[in-house]
Amino acid sequence: MSEIATKRIPVTPETWKKLSELKGPGVTFDALIEQMITHEQQMRLFEDIKKIEKRGNYISLDRFRDELEGD
């Protein structure tokens, strides 16, 4: 685990309650927030991929490799 810095993040009582319900026994708020960040990053990547697929503006990996290698 990296160095721990104490920071305060103001939240409403309603948000605190929801976070606490998500946390579960034995899970730290730090671990919960890390999980939430990872999930959000994955969702953003998924959405970006969907947008690219919808535009149809992409090439196959094989073609990309060929172009990269100059074939």
Phi, psi and omega in degrees: 000141180281177181301139182260127175246134179276118178232150177250132177240107182293130176224157177286159176304325180294317179295319179301318180297315180297318177298315180299322179292326179285331189299308181080160183293137177079001179257132178277160175296326177300313179296319179298314180295320176301316178298319180294321178296313179301315179299315180297318178298318179295319180295320179295319177298314179302315179296319177299317179297317178299319179296317180296315179298320181295321178290333182071020184260070181206164177235164180290157178297323178299314179296320179299314178300316179300314181293324180293322181276352178081021179280000000 
